[in-house]
Amino acid sequence: MKTLKNLEAAFTVAVAIACAASYASFVQTPATTDHAAQASATMHVVTVTAKRMTAEEKQLSLLEERQAVQSSRVATASL
């Protein structure tokens, strides 16, 4: 019986610690979010300007890509 009471006490303490940790993590100051905002403010932005491909150019590009993949598979298979 003493063992069961000790296990019950240990469980109760563990639940109390878990609840306190959960509450403490929920009530954090917004200082950590300010640091994240500063980090994202220094993020680099890349702008790509190019003309769009026509439908024929897209098809030709896809065919060339498929041929390149197929030839690399053949080369790998022969090794």
mmJSON file of the N, C-alpha and C atoms, coordinates in Angstrom:
{"data_MODEL":{"atom_site":{
"group_PDB":["ATOM","ATOM","ATOM","ATOM","ATOM","ATOM","ATOM","ATOM","ATOM","ATOM","ATOM","ATOM","ATOM","ATOM","ATOM","ATOM","ATOM","ATOM","ATOM","ATOM","ATOM","ATOM","ATOM","ATOM","ATOM","ATOM","ATOM","ATOM","ATOM","ATOM","ATOM","ATOM","ATOM","ATOM","ATOM","ATOM","ATOM","ATOM","ATOM","ATOM","ATOM","ATOM","ATOM","ATOM","ATOM","ATOM","ATOM","ATOM","ATOM","ATOM","ATOM","ATOM","ATOM","ATOM","ATOM","ATOM","ATOM","ATOM","ATOM","ATOM","ATOM","ATOM","ATOM","ATOM","ATOM","ATOM","ATOM","ATOM","ATOM","ATOM","ATOM","ATOM","ATOM","ATOM","ATOM","ATOM","ATOM","ATOM","ATOM","ATOM","ATOM","ATOM","ATOM","ATOM","ATOM","ATOM","ATOM","ATOM","ATOM","ATOM","ATOM","ATOM","ATOM","ATOM","ATOM","ATOM","ATOM","ATOM","ATOM","ATOM","ATOM","ATOM","ATOM","ATOM","ATOM","ATOM","ATOM","ATOM","ATOM","ATOM","ATOM","ATOM","ATOM","ATOM","ATOM","ATOM","ATOM","ATOM","ATOM","ATOM","ATOM","ATOM","ATOM","ATOM","ATOM","ATOM","ATOM","ATOM","ATOM","ATOM","ATOM","ATOM","ATOM","ATOM","ATOM","ATOM","ATOM","ATOM","ATOM","ATOM","ATOM","ATOM","ATOM","ATOM","ATOM","ATOM","ATOM","ATOM","ATOM","ATOM","ATOM","ATOM","ATOM","ATOM","ATOM","ATOM","ATOM","ATOM","ATOM","ATOM","ATOM","ATOM","ATOM","ATOM","ATOM","ATOM","ATOM","ATOM","ATOM","ATOM","ATOM","ATOM","ATOM","ATOM","ATOM","ATOM","ATOM","ATOM","ATOM","ATOM","ATOM","ATOM","ATOM","ATOM","ATOM","ATOM","ATOM","ATOM","ATOM","ATOM","ATOM","ATOM","ATOM","ATOM","ATOM","ATOM","ATOM","ATOM","ATOM","ATOM","ATOM","ATOM","ATOM","ATOM","ATOM","ATOM","ATOM","ATOM","ATOM","ATOM","ATOM","ATOM","ATOM","ATOM","ATOM","ATOM","ATOM","ATOM","ATOM","ATOM","ATOM","ATOM","ATOM","ATOM","ATOM","ATOM","ATOM","ATOM","ATOM","ATOM","ATOM","ATOM","ATOM","ATOM","ATOM","ATOM","ATOM"],
"id":[1,2,3,4,5,6,7,8,9,10,11,12,13,14,15,16,17,18,19,20,21,22,23,24,25,26,27,28,29,30,31,32,33,34,35,36,37,38,39,40,41,42,43,44,45,46,47,48,49,50,51,52,53,54,55,56,57,58,59,60,61,62,63,64,65,66,67,68,69,70,71,72,73,74,75,76,77,78,79,80,81,82,83,84,85,86,87,88,89,90,91,92,93,94,95,96,97,98,99,100,101,102,103,104,105,106,107,108,109,110,111,112,113,114,115,116,117,118,119,120,121,122,123,124,125,126,127,128,129,130,131,132,133,134,135,136,137,138,139,140,141,142,143,144,145,146,147,148,149,150,151,152,153,154,155,156,157,158,159,160,161,162,163,164,165,166,167,168,169,170,171,172,173,174,175,176,177,178,179,180,181,182,183,184,185,186,187,188,189,190,191,192,193,194,195,196,197,198,199,200,201,202,203,204,205,206,207,208,209,210,211,212,213,214,215,216,217,218,219,220,221,222,223,224,225,226,227,228,229,230,231,232,233,234,235,236,237],
"type_symbol":["N","C","C","N","C","C","N","C","C","N","C","C","N","C","C","N","C","C","N","C","C","N","C","C","N","C","C","N","C","C","N","C","C","N","C","C","N","C","C","N","C","C","N","C","C","N","C","C","N","C","C","N","C","C","N","C","C","N","C","C","N","C","C","N","C","C","N","C","C","N","C","C","N","C","C","N","C","C","N","C","C","N","C","C","N","C","C","N","C","C","N","C","C","N","C","C","N","C","C","N","C","C","N","C","C","N","C","C","N","C","C","N","C","C","N","C","C","N","C","C","N","C","C","N","C","C","N","C","C","N","C","C","N","C","C","N","C","C","N","C","C","N","C","C","N","C","C","N","C","C","N","C","C","N","C","C","N","C","C","N","C","C","N","C","C","N","C","C","N","C","C","N","C","C","N","C","C","N","C","C","N","C","C","N","C","C","N","C","C","N","C","C","N","C","C","N","C","C","N","C","C","N","C","C","N","C","C","N","C","C","N","C","C","N","C","C","N","C","C","N","C","C","N","C","C","N","C","C","N","C","C","N","C","C","N","C","C"],
"label_atom_id":["N","CA","C","N","CA","C","N","CA","C","N","CA","C","N","CA","C","N","CA","C","N","CA","C","N","CA","C","N","CA","C","N","CA","C","N","CA","C","N","CA","C","N","CA","C","N","CA","C","N","CA","C","N","CA","C","N","CA","C","N","CA","C","N","CA","C","N","CA","C","N","CA","C","N","CA","C","N","CA","C","N","CA","C","N","CA","C","N","CA","C","N","CA","C","N","CA","C","N","CA","C","N","CA","C","N","CA","C","N","CA","C","N","CA","C","N","CA","C","N","CA","C","N","CA","C","N","CA","C","N","CA","C","N","CA","C","N","CA","C","N","CA","C","N","CA","C","N","CA","C","N","CA","C","N","CA","C","N","CA","C","N","CA","C","N","CA","C","N","CA","C","N","CA","C","N","CA","C","N","CA","C","N","CA","C","N","CA","C","N","CA","C","N","CA","C","N","CA","C","N","CA","C","N","CA","C","N","CA","C","N","CA","C","N","CA","C","N","CA","C","N","CA","C","N","CA","C","N","CA","C","N","CA","C","N","CA","C","N","CA","C","N","CA","C","N","CA","C","N","CA","C","N","CA","C","N","CA","C","N","CA","C","N","CA","C","N","CA","C","N","CA","C","N","CA","C"],
"label_alt_id":[null,null,null,null,null,null,null,null,null,null,null,null,null,null,null,null,null,null,null,null,null,null,null,null,null,null,null,null,null,null,null,null,null,null,null,null,null,null,null,null,null,null,null,null,null,null,null,null,null,null,null,null,null,null,null,null,null,null,null,null,null,null,null,null,null,null,null,null,null,null,null,null,null,null,null,null,null,null,null,null,null,null,null,null,null,null,null,null,null,null,null,null,null,null,null,null,null,null,null,null,null,null,null,null,null,null,null,null,null,null,null,null,null,null,null,null,null,null,null,null,null,null,null,null,null,null,null,null,null,null,null,null,null,null,null,null,null,null,null,null,null,null,null,null,null,null,null,null,null,null,null,null,null,null,null,null,null,null,null,null,null,null,null,null,null,null,null,null,null,null,null,null,null,null,null,null,null,null,null,null,null,null,null,null,null,null,null,null,null,null,null,null,null,null,null,null,null,null,null,null,null,null,null,null,null,null,null,null,null,null,null,null,null,null,null,null,null,null,null,null,null,null,null,null,null,null,null,null,null,null,null,null,null,null,null,null,null],
"label_comp_id":["MET","MET","MET","LYS","LYS","LYS","THR","THR","THR","LEU","LEU","LEU","LYS","LYS","LYS","ASN","ASN","ASN","LEU","LEU","LEU","GLU","GLU","GLU","ALA","ALA","ALA","ALA","ALA","ALA","PHE","PHE","PHE","THR","THR","THR","VAL","VAL","VAL","ALA","ALA","ALA","VAL","VAL","VAL","ALA","ALA","ALA","ILE","ILE","ILE","ALA","ALA","ALA","CYS","CYS","CYS","ALA","ALA","ALA","ALA","ALA","ALA","SER","SER","SER","TYR","TYR","TYR","ALA","ALA","ALA","SER","SER","SER","PHE","PHE","PHE","VAL","VAL","VAL","GLN","GLN","GLN","THR","THR","THR","PRO","PRO","PRO","ALA","ALA","ALA","THR","THR","THR","THR","THR","THR","ASP","ASP","ASP","HIS","HIS","HIS","ALA","ALA","ALA","ALA","ALA","ALA","GLN","GLN","GLN","ALA","ALA","ALA","SER","SER","SER","ALA","ALA","ALA","THR","THR","THR","MET","MET","MET","HIS","HIS","HIS","VAL","VAL","VAL","VAL","VAL","VAL","THR","THR","THR","VAL","VAL","VAL","THR","THR","THR","ALA","ALA","ALA","LYS","LYS","LYS","ARG","ARG","ARG","MET","MET","MET","THR","THR","THR","ALA","ALA","ALA","GLU","GLU","GLU","GLU","GLU","GLU","LYS","LYS","LYS","GLN","GLN","GLN","LEU","LEU","LEU","SER","SER","SER","LEU","LEU","LEU","LEU","LEU","LEU","GLU","GLU","GLU","GLU","GLU","GLU","ARG","ARG","ARG","GLN","GLN","GLN","ALA","ALA","ALA","VAL","VAL","VAL","GLN","GLN","GLN","SER","SER","SER","SER","SER","SER","ARG","ARG","ARG","VAL","VAL","VAL","ALA","ALA","ALA","THR","THR","THR","ALA","ALA","ALA","SER","SER","SER","LEU","LEU","LEU"],
"label_asym_id":["A","A","A","A","A","A","A","A","A","A","A","A","A","A","A","A","A","A","A","A","A","A","A","A","A","A","A","A","A","A","A","A","A","A","A","A","A","A","A","A","A","A","A","A","A","A","A","A","A","A","A","A","A","A","A","A","A","A","A","A","A","A","A","A","A","A","A","A","A","A","A","A","A","A","A","A","A","A","A","A","A","A","A","A","A","A","A","A","A","A","A","A","A","A","A","A","A","A","A","A","A","A","A","A","A","A","A","A","A","A","A","A","A","A","A","A","A","A","A","A","A","A","A","A","A","A","A","A","A","A","A","A","A","A","A","A","A","A","A","A","A","A","A","A","A","A","A","A","A","A","A","A","A","A","A","A","A","A","A","A","A","A","A","A","A","A","A","A","A","A","A","A","A","A","A","A","A","A","A","A","A","A","A","A","A","A","A","A","A","A","A","A","A","A","A","A","A","A","A","A","A","A","A","A","A","A","A","A","A","A","A","A","A","A","A","A","A","A","A","A","A","A","A","A","A","A","A","A","A","A","A","A","A","A","A","A","A"],
"label_entity_id":["1","1","1","1","1","1","1","1","1","1","1","1","1","1","1","1","1","1","1","1","1","1","1","1","1","1","1","1","1","1","1","1","1","1","1","1","1","1","1","1","1","1","1","1","1","1","1","1","1","1","1","1","1","1","1","1","1","1","1","1","1","1","1","1","1","1","1","1","1","1","1","1","1","1","1","1","1","1","1","1","1","1","1","1","1","1","1","1","1","1","1","1","1","1","1","1","1","1","1","1","1","1","1","1","1","1","1","1","1","1","1","1","1","1","1","1","1","1","1","1","1","1","1","1","1","1","1","1","1","1","1","1","1","1","1","1","1","1","1","1","1","1","1","1","1","1","1","1","1","1","1","1","1","1","1","1","1","1","1","1","1","1","1","1","1","1","1","1","1","1","1","1","1","1","1","1","1","1","1","1","1","1","1","1","1","1","1","1","1","1","1","1","1","1","1","1","1","1","1","1","1","1","1","1","1","1","1","1","1","1","1","1","1","1","1","1","1","1","1","1","1","1","1","1","1","1","1","1","1","1","1","1","1","1","1","1","1"],
"label_seq_id":[1,1,1,2,2,2,3,3,3,4,4,4,5,5,5,6,6,6,7,7,7,8,8,8,9,9,9,10,10,10,11,11,11,12,12,12,13,13,13,14,14,14,15,15,15,16,16,16,17,17,17,18,18,18,19,19,19,20,20,20,21,21,21,22,22,22,23,23,23,24,24,24,25,25,25,26,26,26,27,27,27,28,28,28,29,29,29,30,30,30,31,31,31,32,32,32,33,33,33,34,34,34,35,35,35,36,36,36,37,37,37,38,38,38,39,39,39,40,40,40,41,41,41,42,42,42,43,43,43,44,44,44,45,45,45,46,46,46,47,47,47,48,48,48,49,49,49,50,50,50,51,51,51,52,52,52,53,53,53,54,54,54,55,55,55,56,56,56,57,57,57,58,58,58,59,59,59,60,60,60,61,61,61,62,62,62,63,63,63,64,64,64,65,65,65,66,66,66,67,67,67,68,68,68,69,69,69,70,70,70,71,71,71,72,72,72,73,73,73,74,74,74,75,75,75,76,76,76,77,77,77,78,78,78,79,79,79],
"pdbx_PDB_ins_code":[null,null,null,null,null,null,null,null,null,null,null,null,null,null,null,null,null,null,null,null,null,null,null,null,null,null,null,null,null,null,null,null,null,null,null,null,null,null,null,null,null,null,null,null,null,null,null,null,null,null,null,null,null,null,null,null,null,null,null,null,null,null,null,null,null,null,null,null,null,null,null,null,null,null,null,null,null,null,null,null,null,null,null,null,null,null,null,null,null,null,null,null,null,null,null,null,null,null,null,null,null,null,null,null,null,null,null,null,null,null,null,null,null,null,null,null,null,null,null,null,null,null,null,null,null,null,null,null,null,null,null,null,null,null,null,null,null,null,null,null,null,null,null,null,null,null,null,null,null,null,null,null,null,null,null,null,null,null,null,null,null,null,null,null,null,null,null,null,null,null,null,null,null,null,null,null,null,null,null,null,null,null,null,null,null,null,null,null,null,null,null,null,null,null,null,null,null,null,null,null,null,null,null,null,null,null,null,null,null,null,null,null,null,null,null,null,null,null,null,null,null,null,null,null,null,null,null,null,null,null,null,null,null,null,null,null,null],
"Cartn_x":[0.826,0.0,0.871,2.004,2.856,3.384,3.671,4.191,3.16,1.906,0.853,0.679,0.757,0.631,1.809,2.997,4.169,4.068,3.588,3.412,2.341,1.283,0.239,0.782,1.609,2.211,3.173,3.944,4.879,4.118,3.015,2.198,1.598,1.108,0.509,1.552,2.76,3.826,4.193,4.259,4.596,3.535,2.264,1.181,1.247,1.542,1.645,2.79,3.915,5.053,4.722,4.052,3.681,2.713,1.745,0.787,1.495,2.406,3.135,4.01,4.662,5.503,4.664,3.493,2.601,2.128,1.765,1.3,2.439,3.624,4.767,5.132,5.025,5.345,4.246,3.035,1.925,1.988,2.479,2.508,3.922,4.442,5.76,5.643,6.693,6.698,6.896,6.426,6.581,7.99,8.954,10.334,10.892,10.5,10.998,10.417,9.185,8.599,9.238,9.696,10.39,11.701,12.386,13.643,13.377,12.3,11.962,11.605,10.931,10.572,11.817,12.806,14.042,14.801,14.767,15.459,14.812,13.477,12.809,12.957,13.225,13.411,14.698,15.68,16.943,16.941,15.795,15.722,15.928,16.715,16.99,15.847,15.551,14.482,15.109,14.748,15.256,14.101,14.305,13.286,13.81,13.055,13.449,12.574,13.196,12.442,12.876,11.933,12.204,10.905,11.029,9.82,9.274,7.982,7.349,7.579,7.663,7.854,6.516,6.576,5.357,5.064,3.912,3.523,4.492,4.934,5.881,7.229,7.677,8.946,8.858,7.715,7.529,7.594,6.903,6.904,8.319,9.036,10.403,11.295,11.118,11.897,11.605,10.32,9.951,10.537,10.493,11.056,12.563,13.257,14.703,15.02,14.208,14.438,14.207,13.146,12.863,13.966,14.489,15.575,16.833,17.092,18.272,18.135,16.943,16.713,16.839,16.275,16.324,17.763,18.544,19.922,20.757,20.443,21.185,20.811,19.555,19.141,19.85,19.959,20.626,22.107,22.73,24.145,24.361,23.427,23.551,23.302,22.39,22.069,23.22,23.976,25.074,26.289,26.312,27.448,27.271],
"Cartn_y":[-1.189,0.0,1.254,1.207,2.382,2.706,1.667,1.879,2.595,2.17,2.825,4.286,4.558,5.934,6.776,6.187,6.913,7.191,6.188,6.397,7.451,7.438,8.436,9.826,9.954,11.238,11.695,10.773,11.115,11.565,10.893,11.268,12.654,12.922,14.225,15.334,15.103,16.091,16.297,15.22,15.329,16.121,15.883,16.625,18.095,18.387,19.772,20.487,19.816,20.417,20.639,19.677,19.815,20.979,21.119,22.23,23.569,23.644,24.889,25.243,24.253,24.5,24.937,24.32,24.701,26.134,26.484,27.851,28.847,28.509,29.416,29.62,28.579,28.727,29.483,29.429,30.128,31.625,32.001,33.403,33.952,33.895,34.439,35.899,36.633,38.031,38.129,39.176,39.302,39.666,39.643,39.977,38.982,37.716,36.721,36.962,37.445,37.719,38.946,39.916,41.073,40.662,39.722,39.23,38.543,37.792,37.123,38.149,39.219,40.257,40.958,41.165,41.789,40.89,39.6,38.663,38.64,38.704,38.67,40.003,41.1,42.397,42.422,41.616,41.588,40.527,39.935,38.895,39.518,38.884,39.387,39.015,39.911,39.69,39.637,38.629,38.477,38.706,39.613,39.888,39.407,38.551,38.003,38.631,39.267,39.855,39.154,38.534,37.834,37.731,37.554,37.401,35.99,35.866,34.552,33.738,32.439,31.562,31.322,31.186,30.856,29.372,28.952,27.546,26.635,27.073,26.254,26.15,27.263,27.24,26.339,26.34,25.47,24.006,23.66,22.279,21.844,22.72,22.402,22.22,23.079,22.975,21.662,21.284,20.025,18.829,18.849,17.745,17.629,18.764,18.734,18.22,18.627,18.166,16.666,16.174,14.728,13.935,14.448,13.762,13.735,14.823,14.875,13.889,13.804,12.872,11.439,11.184,9.827,9.421,10.343,9.993,9.795,10.551,10.336,8.997,8.574,7.258,6.138,6.312,5.304,5.228,6.388,6.419,5.791,6.026,5.454,3.944,3.52,2.096,1.297,1.926,1.198,1.064,1.829,1.722,0.514],
"Cartn_z":[0.0,0.0,0.0,0.704,0.742,-0.649,-1.415,-2.767,-3.624,-3.539,-4.311,-3.9,-2.605,-2.147,-2.633,-2.622,-3.107,-4.606,-5.376,-6.809,-7.076,-6.279,-6.444,-6.142,-5.139,-4.798,-5.895,-6.423,-7.496,-8.74,-9.057,-10.204,-10.006,-8.81,-8.515,-8.657,-8.173,-8.3,-9.772,-10.524,-11.948,-12.701,-12.405,-13.056,-12.674,-11.412,-10.964,-11.674,-11.833,-12.523,-13.999,-14.616,-16.02,-16.218,-15.324,-15.428,-15.241,-14.294,-14.064,-15.26,-15.842,-17.013,-18.202,-18.366,-19.45,-19.283,-18.076,-17.812,-18.019,-17.586,-17.727,-19.192,-19.99,-21.41,-22.144,-21.647,-22.288,-22.018,-20.835,-20.428,-20.608,-21.816,-22.078,-22.484,-22.246,-22.648,-24.153,-24.781,-26.229,-26.671,-25.775,-26.139,-27.144,-27.035,-27.991,-29.365,-29.44,-30.756,-31.379,-30.568,-31.111,-31.755,-31.129,-31.697,-33.035,-33.116,-34.373,-35.439,-35.042,-36.004,-36.524,-35.66,-36.093,-37.055,-36.795,-37.674,-39.05,-39.091,-40.383,-41.111,-40.393,-41.031,-41.843,-41.468,-42.201,-43.295,-43.563,-44.581,-45.965,-46.779,-48.11,-49.053,-49.951,-50.921,-52.301,-53.063,-54.417,-55.388,-56.335,-57.343,-58.678,-59.329,-60.619,-61.683,-62.643,-63.749,-65.026,-65.677,-66.922,-67.703,-68.994,-69.796,-69.627,-69.764,-69.641,-70.905,-70.72,-71.862,-72.549,-73.85,-74.582,-74.398,-74.859,-74.72,-75.465,-76.64,-77.41,-76.691,-76.117,-75.383,-74.161,-73.492,-72.331,-72.737,-73.82,-74.286,-74.674,-75.371,-75.769,-74.543,-73.541,-72.313,-71.585,-71.519,-70.875,-71.61,-72.922,-73.696,-73.465,-73.451,-73.21,-71.814,-70.855,-69.482,-69.365,-69.992,-69.947,-70.618,-71.729,-72.414,-71.548,-70.853,-69.986,-68.829,-68.248,-67.146,-67.64,-68.799,-69.348,-69.672,-70.217,-70.547,-69.274,-68.214,-66.968,-66.339,-66.49,-65.974,-66.732,-68.038,-68.849,-68.464,-68.253,-67.89,-66.51,-65.593,-64.252,-64.277,-65.122,-65.199,-65.812,-66.689,-67.335,-66.434,-65.327,-64.388,-63.585],
"occupancy":[1.0,1.0,1.0,1.0,1.0,1.0,1.0,1.0,1.0,1.0,1.0,1.0,1.0,1.0,1.0,1.0,1.0,1.0,1.0,1.0,1.0,1.0,1.0,1.0,1.0,1.0,1.0,1.0,1.0,1.0,1.0,1.0,1.0,1.0,1.0,1.0,1.0,1.0,1.0,1.0,1.0,1.0,1.0,1.0,1.0,1.0,1.0,1.0,1.0,1.0,1.0,1.0,1.0,1.0,1.0,1.0,1.0,1.0,1.0,1.0,1.0,1.0,1.0,1.0,1.0,1.0,1.0,1.0,1.0,1.0,1.0,1.0,1.0,1.0,1.0,1.0,1.0,1.0,1.0,1.0,1.0,1.0,1.0,1.0,1.0,1.0,1.0,1.0,1.0,1.0,1.0,1.0,1.0,1.0,1.0,1.0,1.0,1.0,1.0,1.0,1.0,1.0,1.0,1.0,1.0,1.0,1.0,1.0,1.0,1.0,1.0,1.0,1.0,1.0,1.0,1.0,1.0,1.0,1.0,1.0,1.0,1.0,1.0,1.0,1.0,1.0,1.0,1.0,1.0,1.0,1.0,1.0,1.0,1.0,1.0,1.0,1.0,1.0,1.0,1.0,1.0,1.0,1.0,1.0,1.0,1.0,1.0,1.0,1.0,1.0,1.0,1.0,1.0,1.0,1.0,1.0,1.0,1.0,1.0,1.0,1.0,1.0,1.0,1.0,1.0,1.0,1.0,1.0,1.0,1.0,1.0,1.0,1.0,1.0,1.0,1.0,1.0,1.0,1.0,1.0,1.0,1.0,1.0,1.0,1.0,1.0,1.0,1.0,1.0,1.0,1.0,1.0,1.0,1.0,1.0,1.0,1.0,1.0,1.0,1.0,1.0,1.0,1.0,1.0,1.0,1.0,1.0,1.0,1.0,1.0,1.0,1.0,1.0,1.0,1.0,1.0,1.0,1.0,1.0,1.0,1.0,1.0,1.0,1.0,1.0,1.0,1.0,1.0,1.0,1.0,1.0,1.0,1.0,1.0,1.0,1.0,1.0],
"B_iso_or_equiv":[0.0,0.0,0.0,0.0,0.0,0.0,0.0,0.0,0.0,0.0,0.0,0.0,0.0,0.0,0.0,0.0,0.0,0.0,0.0,0.0,0.0,0.0,0.0,0.0,0.0,0.0,0.0,0.0,0.0,0.0,0.0,0.0,0.0,0.0,0.0,0.0,0.0,0.0,0.0,0.0,0.0,0.0,0.0,0.0,0.0,0.0,0.0,0.0,0.0,0.0,0.0,0.0,0.0,0.0,0.0,0.0,0.0,0.0,0.0,0.0,0.0,0.0,0.0,0.0,0.0,0.0,0.0,0.0,0.0,0.0,0.0,0.0,0.0,0.0,0.0,0.0,0.0,0.0,0.0,0.0,0.0,0.0,0.0,0.0,0.0,0.0,0.0,0.0,0.0,0.0,0.0,0.0,0.0,0.0,0.0,0.0,0.0,0.0,0.0,0.0,0.0,0.0,0.0,0.0,0.0,0.0,0.0,0.0,0.0,0.0,0.0,0.0,0.0,0.0,0.0,0.0,0.0,0.0,0.0,0.0,0.0,0.0,0.0,0.0,0.0,0.0,0.0,0.0,0.0,0.0,0.0,0.0,0.0,0.0,0.0,0.0,0.0,0.0,0.0,0.0,0.0,0.0,0.0,0.0,0.0,0.0,0.0,0.0,0.0,0.0,0.0,0.0,0.0,0.0,0.0,0.0,0.0,0.0,0.0,0.0,0.0,0.0,0.0,0.0,0.0,0.0,0.0,0.0,0.0,0.0,0.0,0.0,0.0,0.0,0.0,0.0,0.0,0.0,0.0,0.0,0.0,0.0,0.0,0.0,0.0,0.0,0.0,0.0,0.0,0.0,0.0,0.0,0.0,0.0,0.0,0.0,0.0,0.0,0.0,0.0,0.0,0.0,0.0,0.0,0.0,0.0,0.0,0.0,0.0,0.0,0.0,0.0,0.0,0.0,0.0,0.0,0.0,0.0,0.0,0.0,0.0,0.0,0.0,0.0,0.0,0.0,0.0,0.0,0.0,0.0,0.0,0.0,0.0,0.0,0.0,0.0,0.0],
"pdbx_formal_charge":[null,null,null,null,null,null,null,null,null,null,null,null,null,null,null,null,null,null,null,null,null,null,null,null,null,null,null,null,null,null,null,null,null,null,null,null,null,null,null,null,null,null,null,null,null,null,null,null,null,null,null,null,null,null,null,null,null,null,null,null,null,null,null,null,null,null,null,null,null,null,null,null,null,null,null,null,null,null,null,null,null,null,null,null,null,null,null,null,null,null,null,null,null,null,null,null,null,null,null,null,null,null,null,null,null,null,null,null,null,null,null,null,null,null,null,null,null,null,null,null,null,null,null,null,null,null,null,null,null,null,null,null,null,null,null,null,null,null,null,null,null,null,null,null,null,null,null,null,null,null,null,null,null,null,null,null,null,null,null,null,null,null,null,null,null,null,null,null,null,null,null,null,null,null,null,null,null,null,null,null,null,null,null,null,null,null,null,null,null,null,null,null,null,null,null,null,null,null,null,null,null,null,null,null,null,null,null,null,null,null,null,null,null,null,null,null,null,null,null,null,null,null,null,null,null,null,null,null,null,null,null,null,null,null,null,null,null],
"auth_seq_id":[1,1,1,2,2,2,3,3,3,4,4,4,5,5,5,6,6,6,7,7,7,8,8,8,9,9,9,10,10,10,11,11,11,12,12,12,13,13,13,14,14,14,15,15,15,16,16,16,17,17,17,18,18,18,19,19,19,20,20,20,21,21,21,22,22,22,23,23,23,24,24,24,25,25,25,26,26,26,27,27,27,28,28,28,29,29,29,30,30,30,31,31,31,32,32,32,33,33,33,34,34,34,35,35,35,36,36,36,37,37,37,38,38,38,39,39,39,40,40,40,41,41,41,42,42,42,43,43,43,44,44,44,45,45,45,46,46,46,47,47,47,48,48,48,49,49,49,50,50,50,51,51,51,52,52,52,53,53,53,54,54,54,55,55,55,56,56,56,57,57,57,58,58,58,59,59,59,60,60,60,61,61,61,62,62,62,63,63,63,64,64,64,65,65,65,66,66,66,67,67,67,68,68,68,69,69,69,70,70,70,71,71,71,72,72,72,73,73,73,74,74,74,75,75,75,76,76,76,77,77,77,78,78,78,79,79,79],
"auth_comp_id":["MET","MET","MET","LYS","LYS","LYS","THR","THR","THR","LEU","LEU","LEU","LYS","LYS","LYS","ASN","ASN","ASN","LEU","LEU","LEU","GLU","GLU","GLU","ALA","ALA","ALA","ALA","ALA","ALA","PHE","PHE","PHE","THR","THR","THR","VAL","VAL","VAL","ALA","ALA","ALA","VAL","VAL","VAL","ALA","ALA","ALA","ILE","ILE","ILE","ALA","ALA","ALA","CYS","CYS","CYS","ALA","ALA","ALA","ALA","ALA","ALA","SER","SER","SER","TYR","TYR","TYR","ALA","ALA","ALA","SER","SER","SER","PHE","PHE","PHE","VAL","VAL","VAL","GLN","GLN","GLN","THR","THR","THR","PRO","PRO","PRO","ALA","ALA","ALA","THR","THR","THR","THR","THR","THR","ASP","ASP","ASP","HIS","HIS","HIS","ALA","ALA","ALA","ALA","ALA","ALA","GLN","GLN","GLN","ALA","ALA","ALA","SER","SER","SER","ALA","ALA","ALA","THR","THR","THR","MET","MET","MET","HIS","HIS","HIS","VAL","VAL","VAL","VAL","VAL","VAL","THR","THR","THR","VAL","VAL","VAL","THR","THR","THR","ALA","ALA","ALA","LYS","LYS","LYS","ARG","ARG","ARG","MET","MET","MET","THR","THR","THR","ALA","ALA","ALA","GLU","GLU","GLU","GLU","GLU","GLU","LYS","LYS","LYS","GLN","GLN","GLN","LEU","LEU","LEU","SER","SER","SER","LEU","LEU","LEU","LEU","LEU","LEU","GLU","GLU","GLU","GLU","GLU","GLU","ARG","ARG","ARG","GLN","GLN","GLN","ALA","ALA","ALA","VAL","VAL","VAL","GLN","GLN","GLN","SER","SER","SER","SER","SER","SER","ARG","ARG","ARG","VAL","VAL","VAL","ALA","ALA","ALA","THR","THR","THR","ALA","ALA","ALA","SER","SER","SER","LEU","LEU","LEU"],
"auth_asym_id":["A","A","A","A","A","A","A","A","A","A","A","A","A","A","A","A","A","A","A","A","A","A","A","A","A","A","A","A","A","A","A","A","A","A","A","A","A","A","A","A","A","A","A","A","A","A","A","A","A","A","A","A","A","A","A","A","A","A","A","A","A","A","A","A","A","A","A","A","A","A","A","A","A","A","A","A","A","A","A","A","A","A","A","A","A","A","A","A","A","A","A","A","A","A","A","A","A","A","A","A","A","A","A","A","A","A","A","A","A","A","A","A","A","A","A","A","A","A","A","A","A","A","A","A","A","A","A","A","A","A","A","A","A","A","A","A","A","A","A","A","A","A","A","A","A","A","A","A","A","A","A","A","A","A","A","A","A","A","A","A","A","A","A","A","A","A","A","A","A","A","A","A","A","A","A","A","A","A","A","A","A","A","A","A","A","A","A","A","A","A","A","A","A","A","A","A","A","A","A","A","A","A","A","A","A","A","A","A","A","A","A","A","A","A","A","A","A","A","A","A","A","A","A","A","A","A","A","A","A","A","A","A","A","A","A","A","A"],
"auth_atom_id":["N","CA","C","N","CA","C","N","CA","C","N","CA","C","N","CA","C","N","CA","C","N","CA","C","N","CA","C","N","CA","C","N","CA","C","N","CA","C","N","CA","C","N","CA","C","N","CA","C","N","CA","C","N","CA","C","N","CA","C","N","CA","C","N","CA","C","N","CA","C","N","CA","C","N","CA","C","N","CA","C","N","CA","C","N","CA","C","N","CA","C","N","CA","C","N","CA","C","N","CA","C","N","CA","C","N","CA","C","N","CA","C","N","CA","C","N","CA","C","N","CA","C","N","CA","C","N","CA","C","N","CA","C","N","CA","C","N","CA","C","N","CA","C","N","CA","C","N","CA","C","N","CA","C","N","CA","C","N","CA","C","N","CA","C","N","CA","C","N","CA","C","N","CA","C","N","CA","C","N","CA","C","N","CA","C","N","CA","C","N","CA","C","N","CA","C","N","CA","C","N","CA","C","N","CA","C","N","CA","C","N","CA","C","N","CA","C","N","CA","C","N","CA","C","N","CA","C","N","CA","C","N","CA","C","N","CA","C","N","CA","C","N","CA","C","N","CA","C","N","CA","C","N","CA","C","N","CA","C","N","CA","C","N","CA","C","N","CA","C","N","CA","C","N","CA","C"],
"pdbx_PDB_model_num":[1,1,1,1,1,1,1,1,1,1,1,1,1,1,1,1,1,1,1,1,1,1,1,1,1,1,1,1,1,1,1,1,1,1,1,1,1,1,1,1,1,1,1,1,1,1,1,1,1,1,1,1,1,1,1,1,1,1,1,1,1,1,1,1,1,1,1,1,1,1,1,1,1,1,1,1,1,1,1,1,1,1,1,1,1,1,1,1,1,1,1,1,1,1,1,1,1,1,1,1,1,1,1,1,1,1,1,1,1,1,1,1,1,1,1,1,1,1,1,1,1,1,1,1,1,1,1,1,1,1,1,1,1,1,1,1,1,1,1,1,1,1,1,1,1,1,1,1,1,1,1,1,1,1,1,1,1,1,1,1,1,1,1,1,1,1,1,1,1,1,1,1,1,1,1,1,1,1,1,1,1,1,1,1,1,1,1,1,1,1,1,1,1,1,1,1,1,1,1,1,1,1,1,1,1,1,1,1,1,1,1,1,1,1,1,1,1,1,1,1,1,1,1,1,1,1,1,1,1,1,1,1,1,1,1,1,1]
}}}
